[in-house]
């Protein structure tokens, strides 16, 4: 601010500046405070929503463990209500598992396909895809199973993918391809169980 000769001039200058800029200062302050309060409210509601989803997930999981596939309807309701959270993804994986145990393979595939399409976690997506391929192989849908495995992008799952490819080839009677796939699985870090599979194919 400019230097003024008298105190009165300074006061008048301040009044003049406030008259010109005071409204903007007040509005800016209100907007700033509103933004802070709004952000705190948003954070609070997000935390509350996560806590609610967590509690509901635990209840859903308990019901699944107790009732198995009979809890499919209530579990599906939870998945629908929390579709954008990873809790829904985990619930869908658990529902698919109990549906497989109950022999409801098509229903399990639907859950696993939903997980692969909706999860943001690369590991969970790969898990769903590999489990889907296993089900498809069990249904003798070998081409579909191989196509599903081709969608697994995570390199950390390469060993499991190779092993399952070997299992599928073996089911189809293609010993040479099975041997190659099991060898790839071993090279990618699979355990002695794969070595035993490979040994069984020794010429």
Backbone torsions as a table, in degrees:
resi	resn	phi	psi	omega
1	UNK	NA	146.1	-177.3
2	UNK	-64.6	157.9	176.3
3	UNK	-79.6	131.5	-178.6
4	UNK	-115.2	149.8	-174.5
5	UNK	-71.0	-38.2	-175.5
6	UNK	-125.8	162.5	178.1
7	UNK	-63.7	-36.1	179.9
8	UNK	-62.2	-39.4	179.4
9	UNK	-65.3	-37.7	178.5
10	UNK	-64.5	-43.5	179.2
11	UNK	-61.8	-45.1	179.8
12	UNK	-62.8	-37.9	179.6
13	UNK	-66.2	-40.8	178.4
14	UNK	-63.9	-43.8	178.3
15	UNK	-60.5	-42.5	-179.6
16	UNK	-64.2	-43.5	179.8
17	UNK	-64.1	-41.8	-178.4
18	UNK	-65.9	-37.3	179.1
19	UNK	-62.2	-39.0	-178.2
20	UNK	-79.2	-34.4	-171.3
21	UNK	-117.8	-10.0	-174.4
22	UNK	-57.9	-43.5	-179.0
23	UNK	-59.4	-44.0	-179.6
24	UNK	-64.1	-38.3	178.7
25	UNK	-63.6	-45.5	-179.6
26	UNK	-63.7	-47.8	179.8
27	UNK	-59.9	-43.8	179.6
28	UNK	-62.3	-39.7	178.3
29	UNK	-65.0	-43.4	179.4
30	UNK	-62.9	-45.0	179.4
31	UNK	-62.1	-42.7	179.7
32	UNK	-62.5	-46.0	178.6
33	UNK	-64.1	-41.5	178.9
34	UNK	-61.1	-40.4	179.8
35	UNK	-64.7	-42.2	179.5
36	UNK	-63.9	-47.1	179.7
37	UNK	-64.1	-39.8	178.9
38	UNK	-63.3	-41.5	-180.0
39	UNK	-65.8	-41.7	178.4
40	UNK	-64.0	-39.5	178.1
41	UNK	-64.9	-42.7	178.5
42	UNK	-60.2	-46.8	179.3
43	UNK	-60.6	-41.7	-179.3
44	UNK	-63.1	-44.8	-179.8
45	UNK	-68.0	-34.0	178.2
46	UNK	-65.2	-44.6	179.0
47	UNK	-62.6	-43.7	179.9
48	UNK	-62.7	-41.5	-180.0
49	UNK	-64.2	-41.1	179.1
50	UNK	-65.5	-40.3	179.3
51	UNK	-65.4	-41.6	178.1
52	UNK	-63.2	-44.2	179.4
53	UNK	-63.4	-38.1	-180.0
54	UNK	-64.0	-44.7	179.2
55	UNK	-64.0	-43.3	179.3
56	UNK	-64.7	-37.3	178.8
57	UNK	-63.6	-44.0	179.8
58	UNK	-61.5	-40.6	178.1
59	UNK	-64.6	-41.9	180.0
60	UNK	-63.9	-42.9	179.9
61	UNK	-63.7	-42.0	178.9
62	UNK	-62.3	-41.6	179.6
63	UNK	-66.7	-39.4	177.7
64	UNK	-62.2	-43.6	-179.8
65	UNK	-65.1	-34.0	-178.1
66	UNK	-81.9	-37.9	-171.7
67	UNK	-112.3	-10.5	179.1
68	UNK	64.3	-141.3	-175.5
69	UNK	-63.3	-17.8	178.1
70	UNK	-66.4	-17.5	178.7
71	UNK	-92.1	14.0	-175.7
72	UNK	-60.3	-41.6	-175.8
73	UNK	-64.7	-47.5	-179.5
74	UNK	-68.7	-34.8	177.9
75	UNK	-67.0	-40.3	177.9
76	UNK	-64.2	-36.0	176.9
77	UNK	-62.9	-41.7	177.4
78	UNK	-62.6	-44.5	-179.7
79	UNK	-59.9	-43.4	-179.9
80	UNK	-65.1	-42.3	-178.1
81	UNK	-69.1	-26.9	-177.0
82	UNK	-122.0	35.9	-170.9
83	UNK	-56.9	-27.0	-176.0
84	UNK	-92.2	2.7	-179.2
85	UNK	-106.7	158.8	177.4
86	UNK	-71.9	-16.7	174.7
87	UNK	-61.6	-38.6	178.5
88	UNK	-64.3	-39.4	178.6
89	UNK	-62.9	-45.6	179.7
90	UNK	-64.9	-38.7	178.0
91	UNK	-64.7	-39.9	179.3
92	UNK	-64.6	-38.9	177.0
93	UNK	-63.7	-42.7	179.4
94	UNK	-67.4	-39.2	178.4
95	UNK	-63.9	-41.8	178.5
96	UNK	-60.4	-39.1	-179.1
97	UNK	-62.7	-47.4	-178.6
98	UNK	-70.0	-28.9	177.2
99	UNK	-69.8	-36.4	174.9
100	UNK	-63.6	-44.7	179.1
101	UNK	-60.0	-30.5	-179.6
102	UNK	-89.5	1.6	179.6
103	UNK	80.1	11.4	-180.0
104	UNK	-91.8	70.7	-170.3
105	UNK	-69.0	-39.6	179.6
106	UNK	-64.7	-40.9	178.4
107	UNK	-64.1	-40.5	178.4
108	UNK	-63.0	-40.6	178.5
109	UNK	-61.0	-38.9	178.3
110	UNK	-60.6	-43.6	179.2
111	UNK	-63.9	-44.3	-177.5
112	UNK	-67.8	-36.9	176.5
113	UNK	-65.6	-36.1	178.0
114	UNK	-65.2	-42.7	178.5
115	UNK	-60.0	-47.8	-177.9
116	UNK	-61.6	-29.5	-178.2
117	UNK	-88.7	-21.7	-171.7
118	UNK	-115.0	-18.9	-179.5
119	UNK	-75.3	149.5	175.0
120	UNK	-103.3	-1.3	-178.3
121	UNK	-95.3	118.5	-176.1
122	UNK	-59.0	-38.4	-178.8
123	UNK	-67.7	-41.3	179.2
124	UNK	-68.5	-36.1	176.9
125	UNK	-62.7	-46.6	179.6
126	UNK	-63.1	-40.1	178.1
127	UNK	-58.9	-46.9	-179.7
128	UNK	-63.2	-41.4	-178.5
129	UNK	-65.9	-42.5	-179.9
130	UNK	-67.3	-40.3	177.8
131	UNK	-65.8	-36.8	176.6
132	UNK	-62.1	-43.7	-179.5
133	UNK	-63.6	-37.2	177.7
134	UNK	-63.0	-43.3	178.7
135	UNK	-64.2	-45.3	179.3
136	UNK	-61.1	-38.7	177.2
137	UNK	-65.5	-39.3	178.3
138	UNK	-64.1	-30.2	177.7
139	UNK	-86.2	8.6	-176.7
140	UNK	59.5	25.7	174.0
141	UNK	-92.8	69.2	-169.9
142	UNK	-66.1	-41.3	179.5
143	UNK	-63.5	-40.9	178.8
144	UNK	-64.6	-39.9	179.8
145	UNK	-63.0	-43.9	179.4
146	UNK	-66.1	-37.0	178.0
147	UNK	-65.5	-38.6	178.0
148	UNK	-64.4	-43.5	179.3
149	UNK	-63.4	-31.7	179.6
150	UNK	-65.5	-19.8	-180.0
151	UNK	-86.2	-6.5	179.1
152	UNK	-76.0	110.3	-173.6
153	UNK	-94.0	-23.1	-176.0
154	UNK	-70.3	121.5	-178.6
155	UNK	-68.4	-21.5	-179.9
156	UNK	-68.7	-13.5	178.8
157	UNK	-102.6	9.3	-175.0
158	UNK	-59.2	-37.9	-178.3
159	UNK	-65.5	-44.8	179.9
160	UNK	-66.7	-38.0	178.2
161	UNK	-62.8	-45.4	180.0
162	UNK	-63.5	-40.8	179.2
163	UNK	-62.1	-44.8	-179.2
164	UNK	-66.8	-35.7	174.7
165	UNK	-61.3	-38.4	176.8
166	UNK	-64.3	-42.5	178.7
167	UNK	-61.5	-41.5	-179.5
168	UNK	-66.7	-44.0	178.7
169	UNK	-61.2	-39.4	179.5
170	UNK	-64.6	-41.1	177.3
171	UNK	-61.3	-32.2	-179.6
172	UNK	-85.7	-2.8	179.3
173	UNK	81.4	14.2	-179.7
174	UNK	-94.8	86.1	-174.1
175	UNK	-64.8	-42.1	-177.0
176	UNK	-61.9	-44.9	179.6
177	UNK	-67.0	-38.4	178.3
178	UNK	-62.0	-43.9	-179.8
179	UNK	-61.5	-43.8	179.8
180	UNK	-62.9	-43.1	-178.3
181	UNK	-65.9	-42.3	179.3
182	UNK	-65.0	-36.7	177.3
183	UNK	-63.6	-42.0	177.7
184	UNK	-63.2	-39.3	179.7
185	UNK	-63.2	-42.3	178.7
186	UNK	-64.4	-42.5	179.8
187	UNK	-65.4	-28.3	179.7
188	UNK	-85.4	-3.8	173.1
189	UNK	113.6	14.6	179.7
190	UNK	-73.5	167.2	-170.6
191	UNK	-90.5	-169.7	-174.2
192	UNK	-66.8	-22.8	178.5
193	UNK	-60.2	-37.3	177.7
194	UNK	-70.5	-37.0	176.8
195	UNK	-60.2	-39.0	178.8
196	UNK	-65.4	-39.6	176.6
197	UNK	-61.2	-42.6	179.8
198	UNK	-66.4	-41.2	178.8
199	UNK	-62.0	-35.4	178.4
200	UNK	-65.4	-19.9	-179.3
201	UNK	-97.0	5.0	-177.8
202	UNK	-60.8	138.2	-179.6
203	UNK	-74.7	NA	NA
